[in-house]
Amino acid sequence: MAIRMAILAAALLALALSHGAMASDPSLLQDFCVADKLSQVRVNGLACKDAKDIVAENFFFSGLHMAGNTSNRQGAAVTAVNVAQIPGLNTMGISLVRIDYAPYGLNPHHTHPRSTEILTVLEGSLYVGFVTSNPDNKMFTKVLHKGDVFVFPKGLIHFQFNYGPTPAVVLAALSSQNPGVITIANSVFGSTPSIPNAILAKAFQVEKETVDMMQAQF
């Protein structure tokens, strides 16, 4: 019941984020625009399915009660509920994620280029933060406990770390049907093709051997 209430609260928060000019996605011009994933039409978002083909399942997802698999190097798992999972979210300007953290698990530094994020802790405790843009690069951090809420502004680099010995779970609402995610380390050291070593070495003011070591991790 507690998780259901938290999911409802996060959905309402996401709706508030998406209202009016706050939404990063195009506003609705009709009741809904269920995504037609088979359409060959290319638009900013997804083309609308014919109204006669729309069913309740187009607005439905089941599975957020299930824990994600945190058996990975970062010790975290993200279960997304965006337009890819719920076609009815197309043009709605909202989405959700559930994030599970193993003890000392990390959701590493990343950004959402199209979305503000508001996060609430369902279980456990987290150390979270975000960094402002140049030239200040100021970091804001907070230790969160069960029931606490924190906001990550749109486009800013942020992270969550489970500093405790027990698992943690959060639910987050995002102000886009498709917020996107750019994980900083993966983008810099794991791009395809790779960013030339000389450029990375100069950017980070390190030896090329250090760049080689970092790229080998991705």
C-alpha positions as CSV (number, residue, x, y, z in Angstrom):
1,M,0.0,0.0,0.0
2,A,2.8,2.4,0.9
3,I,4.4,1.9,-2.5
4,R,1.1,2.4,-4.3
5,M,0.5,5.7,-2.4
6,A,4.1,6.8,-3.3
7,I,3.5,6.0,-7.0
8,L,0.2,8.0,-7.0
9,A,2.0,10.9,-5.3
10,A,4.8,10.8,-7.8
11,A,2.3,10.7,-10.7
12,L,0.6,13.8,-9.3
13,L,4.0,15.6,-9.0
14,A,4.8,14.7,-12.5
15,L,1.5,16.1,-13.7
16,A,2.2,19.4,-11.8
17,L,5.6,19.6,-13.5
18,S,4.1,19.1,-16.9
19,H,1.5,21.8,-16.6
20,G,1.6,24.7,-19.1
21,A,4.9,26.3,-19.9
22,M,6.7,24.0,-17.4
23,A,6.5,21.1,-19.9
24,S,9.5,20.6,-22.2
25,D,7.4,18.6,-24.6
26,P,4.9,20.0,-27.1
27,S,1.5,20.7,-25.6
28,L,-1.6,18.7,-26.4
29,L,-4.0,20.0,-29.0
30,Q,-6.5,17.2,-28.4
31,D,-7.4,14.9,-25.5
32,F,-4.5,12.5,-26.2
33,C,-2.2,11.4,-29.0
34,V,-1.4,7.7,-28.4
35,A,1.9,6.9,-30.1
36,D,1.8,4.8,-33.2
37,K,5.1,3.0,-33.0
38,L,4.7,1.5,-36.5
39,S,4.2,4.8,-38.2
40,Q,6.9,5.9,-40.7
41,V,6.0,9.5,-40.2
42,R,8.8,11.4,-38.5
43,V,7.7,14.2,-36.1
44,N,9.0,15.8,-32.9
45,G,7.7,13.0,-30.7
46,L,5.7,10.2,-32.2
47,A,2.8,10.2,-34.7
48,C,-0.7,9.6,-33.3
49,K,-2.5,6.3,-33.6
50,D,-6.0,6.3,-35.2
51,A,-8.5,7.0,-32.5
52,K,-10.6,3.9,-33.4
53,D,-7.6,1.7,-32.6
54,I,-7.0,3.1,-29.1
55,V,-7.6,0.8,-26.1
56,A,-7.2,1.1,-22.4
57,E,-3.9,-0.8,-22.5
58,N,-2.4,2.1,-24.4
59,F,-2.4,4.0,-21.1
60,F,-1.3,1.2,-18.8
61,F,1.9,-0.4,-17.4
62,S,2.4,-3.0,-14.8
63,G,5.6,-3.8,-13.0
64,L,6.8,-1.0,-10.8
65,H,6.3,-3.2,-7.7
66,M,9.1,-5.4,-8.9
67,A,12.7,-4.7,-7.8
68,G,15.2,-4.1,-10.6
69,N,18.4,-6.2,-10.9
70,T,21.2,-4.4,-9.2
71,S,23.8,-7.1,-9.9
72,N,26.0,-4.8,-12.0
73,R,29.2,-2.8,-11.4
74,Q,27.3,0.3,-10.3
75,G,24.8,-1.6,-8.1
76,A,21.8,0.2,-9.4
77,A,18.9,-0.5,-11.7
78,V,16.5,1.9,-13.4
79,T,13.0,0.7,-14.4
80,A,11.6,3.3,-16.8
81,V,8.0,4.1,-17.6
82,N,8.0,6.5,-20.5
83,V,6.4,6.7,-23.9
84,A,8.2,3.5,-24.9
85,Q,6.3,1.6,-22.3
86,I,3.0,3.6,-22.3
87,P,2.2,4.9,-25.8
88,G,-0.5,7.1,-24.2
89,L,2.2,9.3,-22.7
90,N,2.9,10.7,-26.1
91,T,2.6,14.5,-25.9
92,M,1.7,14.3,-22.2
93,G,5.1,15.6,-21.0
94,I,5.4,13.2,-18.0
95,S,7.1,9.9,-17.2
96,L,8.2,7.9,-14.2
97,V,11.2,5.7,-13.2
98,R,11.8,3.3,-10.3
99,I,15.4,3.1,-9.2
100,D,16.8,0.3,-7.0
101,Y,20.1,0.5,-5.3
102,A,22.1,-2.3,-3.8
103,P,24.0,-1.4,-0.6
104,Y,26.6,1.2,-1.6
105,G,25.1,1.3,-5.1
106,L,25.4,4.3,-7.3
107,N,23.3,5.9,-10.0
108,P,26.3,7.7,-11.5
109,H,26.6,11.3,-12.7
110,H,24.2,11.9,-15.6
111,T,21.8,14.5,-17.1
112,H,18.3,14.5,-18.5
113,P,18.5,16.9,-21.5
114,R,14.7,17.3,-21.8
115,S,13.5,17.0,-18.2
116,T,13.4,18.2,-14.6
117,E,13.3,15.3,-12.1
118,I,11.6,15.1,-8.8
119,L,12.5,12.1,-6.7
120,T,11.1,10.5,-3.5
121,V,12.7,7.8,-1.3
122,L,10.5,4.8,-0.7
123,E,13.1,2.7,1.2
124,G,16.6,3.3,2.6
125,S,18.8,6.4,2.5
126,L,20.6,8.2,-0.3
127,Y,23.3,10.9,-0.7
128,V,22.2,12.9,-3.7
129,G,23.4,16.0,-5.5
130,F,23.6,18.1,-8.6
131,V,26.1,20.6,-10.0
132,T,25.2,23.9,-11.6
133,S,26.5,25.1,-15.0
134,N,29.6,27.1,-15.8
135,P,31.2,29.2,-14.5
136,D,30.1,28.5,-10.9
137,N,29.9,24.7,-11.0
138,K,28.4,24.7,-7.5
139,M,27.4,21.4,-6.0
140,F,24.2,21.0,-3.9
141,T,23.9,17.9,-1.9
142,K,21.5,16.3,0.6
143,V,21.1,13.1,2.6
144,L,17.6,11.7,1.9
145,H,15.6,9.3,4.0
146,K,12.4,7.5,3.5
147,G,9.7,9.9,2.5
148,D,12.1,12.7,1.6
149,V,11.8,14.5,-1.8
150,F,14.5,16.2,-3.9
151,V,14.5,18.0,-7.2
152,F,17.2,17.8,-9.9
153,P,16.8,20.8,-12.3
154,K,16.6,20.2,-16.0
155,G,19.8,19.4,-17.8
156,L,22.1,19.6,-14.8
157,I,24.5,16.8,-13.9
158,H,23.3,14.8,-10.9
159,F,23.8,11.5,-9.0
160,Q,22.4,9.3,-6.2
161,F,24.5,7.1,-3.9
162,N,23.2,4.6,-1.4
163,Y,25.7,5.1,1.4
164,G,24.1,2.5,3.7
165,P,24.4,-1.2,4.2
166,T,20.8,-1.9,3.1
167,P,19.0,-1.6,-0.3
168,A,17.3,1.6,-1.2
169,V,14.3,2.3,-3.6
170,V,13.1,5.6,-5.1
171,L,10.4,6.7,-7.4
172,A,11.0,9.7,-9.6
173,A,8.8,11.8,-11.9
174,L,10.2,13.5,-15.0
175,S,8.7,16.4,-17.0
176,S,9.0,14.7,-20.4
177,Q,7.5,11.7,-22.1
178,N,11.1,10.9,-23.2
179,P,13.5,12.6,-20.8
180,G,16.7,11.1,-22.3
181,V,19.8,10.3,-20.2
182,I,23.4,11.1,-20.8
183,T,25.7,9.3,-18.4
184,I,28.8,11.4,-18.3
185,A,31.5,8.7,-17.9
186,N,29.9,6.5,-20.6
187,S,29.7,9.4,-23.1
188,V,33.2,10.7,-22.5
189,F,35.1,7.5,-22.2
190,G,32.8,5.0,-24.0
191,S,31.7,6.9,-27.2
192,T,31.7,5.2,-30.6
193,P,34.0,6.0,-32.2
194,S,36.2,6.9,-29.3
195,I,37.2,10.6,-28.6
196,P,40.9,10.8,-29.5
197,N,43.2,10.2,-26.5
198,A,45.1,13.4,-27.1
199,I,41.8,15.5,-26.8
200,L,40.7,13.7,-23.6
201,A,44.2,14.0,-22.1
202,K,44.3,17.8,-22.8
203,A,40.7,18.2,-21.5
204,F,41.3,16.5,-18.2
205,Q,45.0,17.5,-18.0
206,V,46.2,13.9,-17.5
207,E,48.6,11.6,-19.3
208,K,47.4,9.5,-22.3
209,E,48.0,6.3,-20.3
210,T,45.4,7.5,-17.8
211,V,42.9,8.0,-20.6
212,D,43.6,4.5,-21.9
213,M,42.9,3.1,-18.5
214,M,39.6,5.0,-18.3
215,Q,38.5,4.0,-21.7
216,A,39.2,0.4,-21.0
217,Q,36.5,0.5,-18.3
218,F,33.8,1.3,-20.9
